[in-house]
């Protein structure tokens, strides 16, 4: 967990960005080792959601005004 004391909103967003990137990496690794097709689909759906959230967060950071 991150130390939240005295952090700016933008710093919190960057922390979320790091967590989402780490989650994406883990899900990519899970896809490489999954055996059952039904589980593959579930992981792919989750990966798509994480990628969408990461895209949205990147847009937020790009448009963030100090």
PQR file of N, CA, C, O and H, with PARSE charges and radii, in Angstrom:
ATOM      1  N   UNK A   1       0.831  -1.191   0.000 -0.4000 1.5000
ATOM      2  CA  UNK A   1       0.000   0.000   0.000 -0.0000 2.0000
ATOM      3  C   UNK A   1       0.868   1.244   0.000  0.5500 1.7000
ATOM      4  O   UNK A   1       2.014   1.222   0.448 -0.5500 1.4000
ATOM      5  N   UNK A   2       0.313   2.304  -0.499 -0.4000 1.5000
ATOM      6  CA  UNK A   2       1.027   3.568  -0.589 -0.0000 2.0000
ATOM      7  C   UNK A   2       0.707   4.446   0.609  0.5500 1.7000
ATOM      8  O   UNK A   2      -0.373   4.360   1.194 -0.5500 1.4000
ATOM      9  H   UNK A   2      -0.618   2.322  -0.863  0.4000 1.0000
ATOM     10  N   UNK A   3       1.664   5.288   0.960 -0.4000 1.5000
ATOM     11  CA  UNK A   3       1.453   6.289   2.002 -0.0000 2.0000
ATOM     12  C   UNK A   3       0.626   7.420   1.401  0.5500 1.7000
ATOM     13  O   UNK A   3       1.066   8.078   0.458 -0.5500 1.4000
ATOM     14  H   UNK A   3       2.541   5.357   0.485  0.4000 1.0000
ATOM     15  N   UNK A   4      -0.561   7.647   1.938 -0.4000 1.5000
ATOM     16  CA  UNK A   4      -1.487   8.620   1.367 -0.0000 2.0000
ATOM     17  C   UNK A   4      -1.357  10.009   1.965  0.5500 1.7000
ATOM     18  O   UNK A   4      -1.977  10.952   1.473 -0.5500 1.4000
ATOM     19  H   UNK A   4      -0.918   7.112   2.704  0.4000 1.0000
ATOM     20  N   UNK A   5      -0.573  10.152   3.006 -0.4000 1.5000
ATOM     21  CA  UNK A   5      -0.501  11.417   3.722 -0.0000 2.0000
ATOM     22  C   UNK A   5       0.121  12.512   2.856  0.5500 1.7000
ATOM     23  O   UNK A   5       1.237  12.367   2.358 -0.5500 1.4000
ATOM     24  H   UNK A   5      -0.069   9.386   3.406  0.4000 1.0000
ATOM     25  N   UNK A   6      -0.617  13.605   2.686 -0.4000 1.5000
ATOM     26  CA  UNK A   6      -0.107  14.770   1.980 -0.0000 2.0000
ATOM     27  C   UNK A   6       0.021  14.627   0.477  0.5500 1.7000
ATOM     28  O   UNK A   6       0.684  15.450  -0.155 -0.5500 1.4000
ATOM     29  H   UNK A   6      -1.524  13.723   3.091  0.4000 1.0000
ATOM     30  N   UNK A   7      -0.580  13.626  -0.112 -0.4000 1.5000
ATOM     31  CA  UNK A   7      -0.478  13.421  -1.553 -0.0000 2.0000
ATOM     32  C   UNK A   7      -1.460  14.299  -2.300  0.5500 1.7000
ATOM     33  O   UNK A   7      -2.572  14.559  -1.839 -0.5500 1.4000
ATOM     34  H   UNK A   7      -1.118  12.957   0.401  0.4000 1.0000
ATOM     35  N   UNK A   8      -1.022  14.747  -3.466 -0.4000 1.5000
ATOM     36  CA  UNK A   8      -1.916  15.495  -4.341 -0.0000 2.0000
ATOM     37  C   UNK A   8      -2.832  14.520  -5.078  0.5500 1.7000
ATOM     38  O   UNK A   8      -2.577  13.317  -5.126 -0.5500 1.4000
ATOM     39  H   UNK A   8      -0.120  14.535  -3.840  0.4000 1.0000
ATOM     40  N   UNK A   9      -3.890  15.060  -5.643 -0.4000 1.5000
ATOM     41  CA  UNK A   9      -4.811  14.231  -6.427 -0.0000 2.0000
ATOM     42  C   UNK A   9      -4.074  13.585  -7.597  0.5500 1.7000
ATOM     43  O   UNK A   9      -4.306  12.418  -7.911 -0.5500 1.4000
ATOM     44  H   UNK A   9      -4.097  16.038  -5.604  0.4000 1.0000
ATOM     45  N   UNK A  10      -3.187  14.342  -8.242 -0.4000 1.5000
ATOM     46  CA  UNK A  10      -2.456  13.804  -9.392 -0.0000 2.0000
ATOM     47  C   UNK A  10      -1.550  12.647  -8.963  0.5500 1.7000
ATOM     48  O   UNK A  10      -1.406  11.673  -9.702 -0.5500 1.4000
ATOM     49  H   UNK A  10      -2.998  15.291  -7.987  0.4000 1.0000
ATOM     50  N   UNK A  11      -0.951  12.742  -7.800 -0.4000 1.5000
ATOM     51  CA  UNK A  11      -0.095  11.660  -7.296 -0.0000 2.0000
ATOM     52  C   UNK A  11      -0.926  10.396  -7.047  0.5500 1.7000
ATOM     53  O   UNK A  11      -0.476   9.284  -7.320 -0.5500 1.4000
ATOM     54  H   UNK A  11      -1.069  13.533  -7.200  0.4000 1.0000
ATOM     55  N   UNK A  12      -2.129  10.580  -6.533 -0.4000 1.5000
ATOM     56  CA  UNK A  12      -3.032   9.432  -6.351 -0.0000 2.0000
ATOM     57  C   UNK A  12      -3.365   8.802  -7.706  0.5500 1.7000
ATOM     58  O   UNK A  12      -3.399   7.578  -7.831 -0.5500 1.4000
ATOM     59  H   UNK A  12      -2.495  11.484  -6.312  0.4000 1.0000
ATOM     60  N   UNK A  13      -3.607   9.633  -8.710 -0.4000 1.5000
ATOM     61  CA  UNK A  13      -3.899   9.115 -10.050 -0.0000 2.0000
ATOM     62  C   UNK A  13      -2.717   8.323 -10.595  0.5500 1.7000
ATOM     63  O   UNK A  13      -2.899   7.265 -11.198 -0.5500 1.4000
ATOM     64  H   UNK A  13      -3.578  10.627  -8.609  0.4000 1.0000
ATOM     65  N   UNK A  14      -1.519   8.829 -10.386 -0.4000 1.5000
ATOM     66  CA  UNK A  14      -0.321   8.115 -10.847 -0.0000 2.0000
ATOM     67  C   UNK A  14      -0.168   6.768 -10.119  0.5500 1.7000
ATOM     68  O   UNK A  14       0.248   5.775 -10.717 -0.5500 1.4000
ATOM     69  H   UNK A  14      -1.371   9.688  -9.897  0.4000 1.0000
ATOM     70  N   UNK A  15      -0.509   6.749  -8.831 -0.4000 1.5000
ATOM     71  CA  UNK A  15      -0.478   5.483  -8.081 -0.0000 2.0000
ATOM     72  C   UNK A  15      -1.449   4.472  -8.685  0.5500 1.7000
ATOM     73  O   UNK A  15      -1.123   3.294  -8.827 -0.5500 1.4000
ATOM     74  H   UNK A  15      -0.847   7.555  -8.345  0.4000 1.0000
ATOM     75  N   UNK A  16      -2.636   4.940  -9.035 -0.4000 1.5000
ATOM     76  CA  UNK A  16      -3.629   4.058  -9.662 -0.0000 2.0000
ATOM     77  C   UNK A  16      -3.110   3.570 -11.010  0.5500 1.7000
ATOM     78  O   UNK A  16      -3.293   2.406 -11.366 -0.5500 1.4000
ATOM     79  H   UNK A  16      -2.901   5.897  -8.919  0.4000 1.0000
ATOM     80  N   UNK A  17      -2.468   4.452 -11.753 -0.4000 1.5000
ATOM     81  CA  UNK A  17      -1.900   4.084 -13.049 -0.0000 2.0000
ATOM     82  C   UNK A  17      -0.899   2.932 -12.887  0.5500 1.7000
ATOM     83  O   UNK A  17      -0.922   1.969 -13.653 -0.5500 1.4000
ATOM     84  H   UNK A  17      -2.319   5.398 -11.465  0.4000 1.0000
ATOM     85  N   UNK A  18      -0.037   3.038 -11.900 -0.4000 1.5000
ATOM     86  CA  UNK A  18       0.951   1.985 -11.639 -0.0000 2.0000
ATOM     87  C   UNK A  18       0.254   0.676 -11.282  0.5500 1.7000
ATOM     88  O   UNK A  18       0.628  -0.387 -11.779 -0.5500 1.4000
ATOM     89  H   UNK A  18      -0.017   3.821 -11.277  0.4000 1.0000
ATOM     90  N   UNK A  19      -0.754   0.752 -10.426 -0.4000 1.5000
ATOM     91  CA  UNK A  19      -1.487  -0.458 -10.022 -0.0000 2.0000
ATOM     92  C   UNK A  19      -2.194  -1.105 -11.212  0.5500 1.7000
ATOM     93  O   UNK A  19      -2.194  -2.329 -11.343 -0.5500 1.4000
ATOM     94  H   UNK A  19      -1.058   1.615 -10.023  0.4000 1.0000
ATOM     95  N   UNK A  20      -2.792  -0.297 -12.072 -0.4000 1.5000
ATOM     96  CA  UNK A  20      -3.472  -0.843 -13.250 -0.0000 2.0000
ATOM     97  C   UNK A  20      -2.473  -1.468 -14.216  0.5500 1.7000
ATOM     98  O   UNK A  20      -2.748  -2.519 -14.795 -0.5500 1.4000
ATOM     99  H   UNK A  20      -2.792   0.698 -11.966  0.4000 1.0000
ATOM    100  N   UNK A  21      -1.322  -0.837 -14.396 -0.4000 1.5000
ATOM    101  CA  UNK A  21      -0.300  -1.412 -15.273 -0.0000 2.0000
ATOM    102  C   UNK A  21       0.198  -2.747 -14.717  0.5500 1.7000
ATOM    103  O   UNK A  21       0.405  -3.701 -15.467 -0.5500 1.4000
ATOM    104  H   UNK A  21      -1.099   0.017 -13.925  0.4000 1.0000
ATOM    105  N   UNK A  22       0.389  -2.804 -13.397 -0.4000 1.5000
ATOM    106  CA  UNK A  22       0.795  -4.062 -12.761 -0.0000 2.0000
ATOM    107  C   UNK A  22      -0.283  -5.133 -12.928  0.5500 1.7000
ATOM    108  O   UNK A  22       0.026  -6.297 -13.184 -0.5500 1.4000
ATOM    109  H   UNK A  22       0.221  -2.029 -12.788  0.4000 1.0000
ATOM    110  N   UNK A  23      -1.544  -4.736 -12.782 -0.4000 1.5000
ATOM    111  CA  UNK A  23      -2.658  -5.674 -12.952 -0.0000 2.0000
ATOM    112  C   UNK A  23      -2.705  -6.206 -14.373  0.5500 1.7000
ATOM    113  O   UNK A  23      -2.932  -7.397 -14.585 -0.5500 1.4000
ATOM    114  H   UNK A  23      -1.795  -3.791 -12.574  0.4000 1.0000
ATOM    115  N   UNK A  24      -2.493  -5.333 -15.345 -0.4000 1.5000
ATOM    116  CA  UNK A  24      -2.482  -5.739 -16.751 -0.0000 2.0000
ATOM    117  C   UNK A  24      -1.378  -6.765 -16.998  0.5500 1.7000
ATOM    118  O   UNK A  24      -1.594  -7.770 -17.675 -0.5500 1.4000
ATOM    119  H   UNK A  24      -2.309  -4.365 -15.172  0.4000 1.0000
ATOM    120  N   UNK A  25      -0.204  -6.507 -16.449 -0.4000 1.5000
ATOM    121  CA  UNK A  25       0.916  -7.435 -16.598 -0.0000 2.0000
ATOM    122  C   UNK A  25       0.580  -8.799 -15.999  0.5500 1.7000
ATOM    123  O   UNK A  25       0.855  -9.830 -16.614 -0.5500 1.4000
ATOM    124  H   UNK A  25      -0.027  -5.690 -15.899  0.4000 1.0000
ATOM    125  N   UNK A  26      -0.004  -8.810 -14.821 -0.4000 1.5000
ATOM    126  CA  UNK A  26      -0.385 -10.074 -14.169 -0.0000 2.0000
ATOM    127  C   UNK A  26      -1.432 -10.826 -14.982  0.5500 1.7000
ATOM    128  O   UNK A  26      -1.356 -12.046 -15.119 -0.5500 1.4000
ATOM    129  H   UNK A  26      -0.227  -7.973 -14.322  0.4000 1.0000
ATOM    130  N   UNK A  27      -2.396 -10.109 -15.512 -0.4000 1.5000
ATOM    131  CA  UNK A  27      -3.436 -10.751 -16.320 -0.0000 2.0000
ATOM    132  C   UNK A  27      -2.852 -11.300 -17.618  0.5500 1.7000
ATOM    133  O   UNK A  27      -3.254 -12.373 -18.069 -0.5500 1.4000
ATOM    134  H   UNK A  27      -2.458  -9.117 -15.400  0.4000 1.0000
ATOM    135  N   UNK A  28      -1.912 -10.581 -18.223 -0.4000 1.5000
ATOM    136  CA  UNK A  28      -1.232 -11.095 -19.421 -0.0000 2.0000
ATOM    137  C   UNK A  28      -0.517 -12.407 -19.101  0.5500 1.7000
ATOM    138  O   UNK A  28      -0.555 -13.347 -19.895 -0.5500 1.4000
ATOM    139  H   UNK A  28      -1.586  -9.709 -17.857  0.4000 1.0000
ATOM    140  N   UNK A  29       0.130 -12.470 -17.945 -0.4000 1.5000
ATOM    141  CA  UNK A  29       0.814 -13.695 -17.521 -0.0000 2.0000
ATOM    142  C   UNK A  29      -0.193 -14.820 -17.269  0.5500 1.7000
ATOM    143  O   UNK A  29       0.062 -15.977 -17.606 -0.5500 1.4000
ATOM    144  H   UNK A  29       0.160 -11.706 -17.300  0.4000 1.0000
ATOM    145  N   UNK A  30      -1.325 -14.478 -16.682 -0.4000 1.5000
ATOM    146  CA  UNK A  30      -2.361 -15.483 -16.433 -0.0000 2.0000
ATOM    147  C   UNK A  30      -2.857 -16.080 -17.744  0.5500 1.7000
ATOM    148  O   UNK A  30      -3.115 -17.281 -17.823 -0.5500 1.4000
ATOM    149  H   UNK A  30      -1.532 -13.539 -16.408  0.4000 1.0000
ATOM    150  N   UNK A  31      -2.990 -15.249 -18.767 -0.4000 1.5000
ATOM    151  CA  UNK A  31      -3.441 -15.747 -20.071 -0.0000 2.0000
ATOM    152  C   UNK A  31      -2.454 -16.751 -20.663  0.5500 1.7000
ATOM    153  O   UNK A  31      -2.850 -17.675 -21.373 -0.5500 1.4000
ATOM    154  H   UNK A  31      -2.781 -14.273 -18.703  0.4000 1.0000
ATOM    155  N   UNK A  32      -1.186 -16.565 -20.370 -0.4000 1.5000
ATOM    156  CA  UNK A  32      -0.166 -17.470 -20.909 -0.0000 2.0000
ATOM    157  C   UNK A  32      -0.198 -18.846 -20.243  0.5500 1.7000
ATOM    158  O   UNK A  32       0.301 -19.822 -20.802 -0.5500 1.4000
ATOM    159  H   UNK A  32      -0.865 -15.814 -19.793  0.4000 1.0000
ATOM    160  N   UNK A  33      -0.785 -18.919 -19.051 -0.4000 1.5000
ATOM    161  CA  UNK A  33      -0.758 -20.193 -18.332 -0.0000 2.0000
ATOM    162  C   UNK A  33      -2.129 -20.841 -18.141  0.5500 1.7000
ATOM    163  O   UNK A  33      -2.221 -21.958 -17.632 -0.5500 1.4000
ATOM    164  H   UNK A  33      -1.190 -18.126 -18.597  0.4000 1.0000
ATOM    165  N   UNK A  34      -3.186 -20.152 -18.544 -0.4000 1.5000
ATOM    166  CA  UNK A  34      -4.530 -20.696 -18.348 -0.0000 2.0000
ATOM    167  C   UNK A  34      -4.751 -21.897 -19.269  0.5500 1.7000
ATOM    168  O   UNK A  34      -4.272 -21.916 -20.403 -0.5500 1.4000
ATOM    169  H   UNK A  34      -3.112 -19.244 -18.958  0.4000 1.0000
ATOM    170  N   UNK A  35      -5.469 -22.883 -18.776 -0.4000 1.5000
ATOM    171  CA  UNK A  35      -5.691 -24.103 -19.550 -0.0000 2.0000
ATOM    172  C   UNK A  35      -7.107 -24.204 -20.110  0.5500 1.7000
ATOM    173  O   UNK A  35      -7.280 -24.555 -21.277 -0.5500 1.4000
ATOM    174  H   UNK A  35      -5.857 -22.867 -17.855  0.4000 1.0000
ATOM    175  N   UNK A  36      -8.106 -23.906 -19.313 -0.4000 1.5000
ATOM    176  CA  UNK A  36      -9.492 -24.074 -19.754 -0.0000 2.0000
ATOM    177  C   UNK A  36      -9.958 -22.845 -20.531  0.5500 1.7000
ATOM    178  O   UNK A  36      -9.699 -21.708 -20.136 -0.5500 1.4000
ATOM    179  H   UNK A  36      -7.965 -23.621 -18.365  0.4000 1.0000
ATOM    180  N   UNK A  37     -10.647 -23.092 -21.639 -0.4000 1.5000
ATOM    181  CA  UNK A  37     -11.094 -21.991 -22.492 -0.0000 2.0000
ATOM    182  C   UNK A  37     -12.077 -21.067 -21.777  0.5500 1.7000
ATOM    183  O   UNK A  37     -12.078 -19.859 -22.015 -0.5500 1.4000
ATOM    184  H   UNK A  37     -10.858 -24.015 -21.960  0.4000 1.0000
ATOM    185  N   UNK A  38     -12.914 -21.631 -20.900 -0.4000 1.5000
ATOM    186  CA  UNK A  38     -13.867 -20.778 -20.180 -0.0000 2.0000
ATOM    187  C   UNK A  38     -13.122 -19.826 -19.242  0.5500 1.7000
ATOM    188  O   UNK A  38     -13.525 -18.676 -19.069 -0.5500 1.4000
ATOM    189  H   UNK A  38     -12.913 -22.612 -20.706  0.4000 1.0000
ATOM    190  N   UNK A  39     -12.044 -20.308 -18.642 -0.4000 1.5000
ATOM    191  CA  UNK A  39     -11.243 -19.446 -17.776 -0.0000 2.0000
ATOM    192  C   UNK A  39     -10.488 -18.395 -18.590  0.5500 1.7000
ATOM    193  O   UNK A  39     -10.325 -17.257 -18.151 -0.5500 1.4000
ATOM    194  H   UNK A  39     -11.717 -21.243 -18.782  0.4000 1.0000
ATOM    195  N   UNK A  40     -10.032 -18.790 -19.778 -0.4000 1.5000
ATOM    196  CA  UNK A  40      -9.357 -17.842 -20.668 -0.0000 2.0000
ATOM    197  C   UNK A  40     -10.290 -16.673 -20.987  0.5500 1.7000
ATOM    198  O   UNK A  40      -9.871 -15.516 -20.963 -0.5500 1.4000
ATOM    199  H   UNK A  40     -10.164 -19.715 -20.134  0.4000 1.0000
ATOM    200  N   UNK A  41     -11.544 -16.974 -21.282 -0.4000 1.5000
ATOM    201  CA  UNK A  41     -12.510 -15.926 -21.621 -0.0000 2.0000
ATOM    202  C   UNK A  41     -12.734 -14.990 -20.439  0.5500 1.7000
ATOM    203  O   UNK A  41     -12.821 -13.775 -20.619 -0.5500 1.4000
ATOM    204  H   UNK A  41     -11.884 -17.914 -21.301  0.4000 1.0000
ATOM    205  N   UNK A  42     -12.827 -15.539 -19.247 -0.4000 1.5000
ATOM    206  CA  UNK A  42     -13.022 -14.712 -18.050 -0.0000 2.0000
ATOM    207  C   UNK A  42     -11.824 -13.787 -17.847  0.5500 1.7000
ATOM    208  O   UNK A  42     -11.985 -12.603 -17.551 -0.5500 1.4000
ATOM    209  H   UNK A  42     -12.756 -16.526 -19.101  0.4000 1.0000
ATOM    210  N   UNK A  43     -10.623 -14.340 -18.010 -0.4000 1.5000
ATOM    211  CA  UNK A  43      -9.417 -13.525 -17.847 -0.0000 2.0000
ATOM    212  C   UNK A  43      -9.355 -12.452 -18.926  0.5500 1.7000
ATOM    213  O   UNK A  43      -9.012 -11.304 -18.641 -0.5500 1.4000
ATOM    214  H   UNK A  43     -10.493 -15.302 -18.250  0.4000 1.0000
ATOM    215  N   UNK A  44      -9.684 -12.815 -20.162 -0.4000 1.5000
ATOM    216  CA  UNK A  44      -9.685 -11.831 -21.251 -0.0000 2.0000
ATOM    217  C   UNK A  44     -10.675 -10.706 -20.972  0.5500 1.7000
ATOM    218  O   UNK A  44     -10.376  -9.539 -21.229 -0.5500 1.4000
ATOM    219  H   UNK A  44      -9.963 -13.747 -20.394  0.4000 1.0000
ATOM    220  N   UNK A  45     -11.845 -11.046 -20.450 -0.4000 1.5000
ATOM    221  CA  UNK A  45     -12.840 -10.018 -20.115 -0.0000 2.0000
ATOM    222  C   UNK A  45     -12.303  -9.079 -19.042  0.5500 1.7000
ATOM    223  O   UNK A  45     -12.473  -7.862 -19.126 -0.5500 1.4000
ATOM    224  H   UNK A  45     -12.088 -11.993 -20.241  0.4000 1.0000
ATOM    225  N   UNK A  46     -11.658  -9.650 -18.041 -0.4000 1.5000
ATOM    226  CA  UNK A  46     -11.080  -8.835 -16.973 -0.0000 2.0000
ATOM    227  C   UNK A  46      -9.959  -7.964 -17.522  0.5500 1.7000
ATOM    228  O   UNK A  46      -9.860  -6.786 -17.180 -0.5500 1.4000
ATOM    229  H   UNK A  46     -11.519 -10.638 -17.973  0.4000 1.0000
ATOM    230  N   UNK A  47      -9.122  -8.538 -18.364 -0.4000 1.5000
ATOM    231  CA  UNK A  47      -8.035  -7.778 -18.982 -0.0000 2.0000
ATOM    232  C   UNK A  47      -8.587  -6.611 -19.796  0.5500 1.7000
ATOM    233  O   UNK A  47      -8.049  -5.505 -19.738 -0.5500 1.4000
ATOM    234  H   UNK A  47      -9.203  -9.496 -18.642  0.4000 1.0000
ATOM    235  N   UNK A  48      -9.647  -6.849 -20.549 -0.4000 1.5000
ATOM    236  CA  UNK A  48     -10.267  -5.769 -21.323 -0.0000 2.0000
ATOM    237  C   UNK A  48     -10.765  -4.655 -20.411  0.5500 1.7000
ATOM    238  O   UNK A  48     -10.627  -3.476 -20.737 -0.5500 1.4000
ATOM    239  H   UNK A  48     -10.084  -7.748 -20.596  0.4000 1.0000
ATOM    240  N   UNK A  49     -11.335  -5.018 -19.285 -0.4000 1.5000
ATOM    241  CA  UNK A  49     -11.811  -4.008 -18.329 -0.0000 2.0000
ATOM    242  C   UNK A  49     -10.655  -3.200 -17.753  0.5500 1.7000
ATOM    243  O   UNK A  49     -10.751  -1.980 -17.622 -0.5500 1.4000
ATOM    244  H   UNK A  49     -11.447  -5.976 -19.020  0.4000 1.0000
ATOM    245  N   UNK A  50      -9.574  -3.873 -17.413 -0.4000 1.5000
ATOM    246  CA  UNK A  50      -8.401  -3.179 -16.870 -0.0000 2.0000
ATOM    247  C   UNK A  50      -7.795  -2.260 -17.929  0.5500 1.7000
ATOM    248  O   UNK A  50      -7.415  -1.130 -17.626 -0.5500 1.4000
ATOM    249  H   UNK A  50      -9.496  -4.864 -17.520  0.4000 1.0000
ATOM    250  N   UNK A  51      -7.705  -2.738 -19.165 -0.4000 1.5000
ATOM    251  CA  UNK A  51      -7.169  -1.906 -20.244 -0.0000 2.0000
ATOM    252  C   UNK A  51      -8.044  -0.682 -20.472  0.5500 1.7000
ATOM    253  O   UNK A  51      -7.532   0.411 -20.716 -0.5500 1.4000
ATOM    254  H   UNK A  51      -8.014  -3.657 -19.411  0.4000 1.0000
ATOM    255  N   UNK A  52      -9.348  -0.853 -20.396 -0.4000 1.5000
ATOM    256  CA  UNK A  52     -10.273   0.270 -20.544 -0.0000 2.0000
ATOM    257  C   UNK A  52     -10.079   1.281 -19.413  0.5500 1.7000
ATOM    258  O   UNK A  52     -10.046   2.488 -19.650 -0.5500 1.4000
ATOM    259  H   UNK A  52      -9.764  -1.741 -20.198  0.4000 1.0000
ATOM    260  N   UNK A  53      -9.952   0.784 -18.195 -0.4000 1.5000
ATOM    261  CA  UNK A  53      -9.726   1.666 -17.047 -0.0000 2.0000
ATOM    262  C   UNK A  53      -8.398   2.399 -17.183  0.5500 1.7000
ATOM    263  O   UNK A  53      -8.309   3.585 -16.866 -0.5500 1.4000
ATOM    264  H   UNK A  53      -9.979  -0.196 -18.002  0.4000 1.0000
ATOM    265  N   UNK A  54      -7.375   1.709 -17.649 -0.4000 1.5000
ATOM    266  CA  UNK A  54      -6.065   2.325 -17.837 -0.0000 2.0000
ATOM    267  C   UNK A  54      -6.129   3.404 -18.911  0.5500 1.7000
ATOM    268  O   UNK A  54      -5.543   4.476 -18.754 -0.5500 1.4000
ATOM    269  H   UNK A  54      -7.447   0.745 -17.907  0.4000 1.0000
ATOM    270  N   UNK A  55      -6.834   3.126 -19.991 -0.4000 1.5000
ATOM    271  CA  UNK A  55      -7.010   4.117 -21.056 -0.0000 2.0000
ATOM    272  C   UNK A  55      -7.725   5.359 -20.521  0.5500 1.7000
ATOM    273  O   UNK A  55      -7.310   6.486 -20.791 -0.5500 1.4000
ATOM    274  H   UNK A  55      -7.310   2.256 -20.118  0.4000 1.0000
ATOM    275  N   UNK A  56      -8.783   5.148 -19.773 -0.4000 1.5000
ATOM    276  CA  UNK A  56      -9.535   6.253 -19.184 -0.0000 2.0000
ATOM    277  C   UNK A  56      -8.661   7.062 -18.229  0.5500 1.7000
ATOM    278  O   UNK A  56      -8.690   8.293 -18.247 -0.5500 1.4000
ATOM    279  H   UNK A  56      -9.120   4.233 -19.553  0.4000 1.0000
ATOM    280  N   UNK A  57      -7.896   6.378 -17.407 -0.4000 1.5000
ATOM    281  CA  UNK A  57      -7.009   7.062 -16.468 -0.0000 2.0000
ATOM    282  C   UNK A  57      -5.936   7.854 -17.203  0.5500 1.7000
ATOM    283  O   UNK A  57      -5.619   8.977 -16.810 -0.5500 1.4000
ATOM    284  H   UNK A  57      -7.873   5.379 -17.393  0.4000 1.0000
ATOM    285  N   UNK A  58      -5.377   7.284 -18.263 -0.4000 1.5000
ATOM    286  CA  UNK A  58      -4.376   8.008 -19.048 -0.0000 2.0000
ATOM    287  C   UNK A  58      -4.969   9.277 -19.647  0.5500 1.7000
ATOM    288  O   UNK A  58      -4.304  10.312 -19.698 -0.5500 1.4000
ATOM    289  H   UNK A  58      -5.635   6.372 -18.582  0.4000 1.0000
ATOM    290  N   UNK A  59      -6.217   9.199 -20.102 -0.4000 1.5000
ATOM    291  CA  UNK A  59      -6.896  10.398 -20.611 -0.0000 2.0000
ATOM    292  C   UNK A  59      -7.080  11.428 -19.505  0.5500 1.7000
ATOM    293  O   UNK A  59      -6.885  12.624 -19.721 -0.5500 1.4000
ATOM    294  H   UNK A  59      -6.757   8.358 -20.061  0.4000 1.0000
ATOM    295  N   UNK A  60      -7.451  10.962 -18.329 -0.4000 1.5000
ATOM    296  CA  UNK A  60      -7.617  11.862 -17.184 -0.0000 2.0000
ATOM    297  C   UNK A  60      -6.306  12.571 -16.880  0.5500 1.7000
ATOM    298  O   UNK A  60      -6.288  13.785 -16.681 -0.5500 1.4000
ATOM    299  H   UNK A  60      -7.609   9.990 -18.153  0.4000 1.0000
ATOM    300  N   UNK A  61      -5.215  11.824 -16.844 -0.4000 1.5000
ATOM    301  CA  UNK A  61      -3.912  12.428 -16.561 -0.0000 2.0000
ATOM    302  C   UNK A  61      -3.496  13.406 -17.657  0.5500 1.7000
ATOM    303  O   UNK A  61      -2.911  14.450 -17.368 -0.5500 1.4000
ATOM    304  H   UNK A  61      -5.230  10.837 -17.006  0.4000 1.0000
ATOM    305  N   UNK A  62      -3.794  13.074 -18.907 -0.4000 1.5000
ATOM    306  CA  UNK A  62      -3.442  13.959 -20.019 -0.0000 2.0000
ATOM    307  C   UNK A  62      -4.194  15.277 -19.956  0.5500 1.7000
ATOM    308  O   UNK A  62      -3.664  16.323 -20.330 -0.5500 1.4000
ATOM    309  H   UNK A  62      -4.269  12.226 -19.142  0.4000 1.0000
ATOM    310  N   UNK A  63      -5.422  15.222 -19.484 -0.4000 1.5000
ATOM    311  CA  UNK A  63      -6.264  16.419 -19.446 -0.0000 2.0000
ATOM    312  C   UNK A  63      -6.280  17.103 -18.088  0.5500 1.7000
ATOM    313  O   UNK A  63      -6.960  18.114 -17.912 -0.5500 1.4000
ATOM    314  H   UNK A  63      -5.853  14.372 -19.179  0.4000 1.0000
ATOM    315  N   UNK A  64      -5.545  16.566 -17.134 -0.4000 1.5000
ATOM    316  CA  UNK A  64      -5.550  17.093 -15.765 -0.0000 2.0000
ATOM    317  C   UNK A  64      -4.921  18.482 -15.737  0.5500 1.7000
ATOM    318  O   UNK A  64      -3.832  18.697 -16.271 -0.5500 1.4000
ATOM    319  H   UNK A  64      -4.992  15.745 -17.277  0.4000 1.0000
ATOM    320  N   UNK A  65      -5.606  19.399 -15.120 -0.4000 1.5000
ATOM    321  CA  UNK A  65      -5.107  20.767 -15.004 -0.0000 2.0000
ATOM    322  C   UNK A  65      -4.592  20.990 -13.598  0.5500 1.7000
ATOM    323  O   UNK A  65      -5.277  20.711 -12.615 -0.5500 1.4000
ATOM    324  H   UNK A  65      -6.490  19.225 -14.686  0.4000 1.0000
ATOM    325  N   UNK A  66      -3.381  21.493 -13.522 -0.4000 1.5000
ATOM    326  CA  UNK A  66      -2.754  21.771 -12.212 -0.0000 2.0000
ATOM    327  C   UNK A  66      -3.360  23.016 -11.601  0.5500 1.7000
ATOM    328  O   UNK A  66      -2.971  23.418 -10.504 -0.5500 1.4000
ATOM    329  H   UNK A  66      -2.825  21.719 -14.321  0.4000 1.0000
TER
END
